[in-house]
Amino acid sequence: MMKVHKVMGKFRMGKKKGEWQRFSKEVISEDEEDAIEKVYSLLGSKHRVKRTNIRIYDTEEVDEDEIEDDIIKEKIEVEE
């Protein structure tokens, strides 16, 4: 069964010594490891950030009533 995980961390903006930008991203995944992999993929494709410039501090499973992302809420409701 797919679950919603919240992944929190920061990534470096810019080519060389850019500023660190904090992020908190909710993703649908089977486990924490899959959630982390999806966040690496999303940040890399959207912001052109390499994995070495992404620091993940925490992951947690999110209950359905605590989901903040509207798109994730809709996808969870459709699956049920």
N, C-alpha and C positions, 0 to 999 in steps of 0.2 A: 504494500500500500504506500502511496506517495504521501509525504509529509511536507509541511512548510518549515523551512529553517531560516533563521536570521543570521547573516554573516556580517561581522563588524571588523573594521580595520582601517588602514590608510594606504594610499598609493601616491607615488611621486609624479607630479605633473611636470612636463617639460623634458627635454632631451638629457641635459646634464644634471645639474644640481638644482632642480626645481623644488617648489614647495610641496610638502606632504599634505594631501587632501584626505580628510576623514570620510568614511562611507559606512552605510548600514544598508544592506541589501537583503530582501526576502526572496527566496527561490523555492520552487517545488522540487523535491529530491527524495530519494529513497533513504539516504543516510547523510551524516555530516560530511563524510569524505566526498560524496557526490556533490553536495552543496558547495563545498570549497572549490571543486573543479569547475562548476558552473560559474562561480563568481570570477575566477581567473579568466575564463573564456569571455564572459560578458565585459569585464573591464578592459581586456586586451582588444576586443573588437570595437568597443565603443570609444575608448580613449587612447587606443594604440599604446598601451602600457605593457611592458614586459613583466613576466612573472617575478623576476628579481626585484622589481620596483613596487611590489604589492606585499604588504604586511597584514596578515590576518590575526587578530587578537582573540576573537571569541566566536563561537557558533552556538546557537541554542534552538531547540525545537519550539515552534510557536503554536499555541492553541488556535483553533478556528476563530474564536471570538476576539483574539488579540491581533489578528492580521491587519496591517496598516495599508498595504498596497492593494488598491481597488482591482487591478487586473488579476492579481493572485486570488483575491476573494472570488471573483467571477469564475475563474478556472476551477477552483475547488468546488464551488456550487454546481457547476456543470458536470463534474466527475461523479457526484453523488446521485 
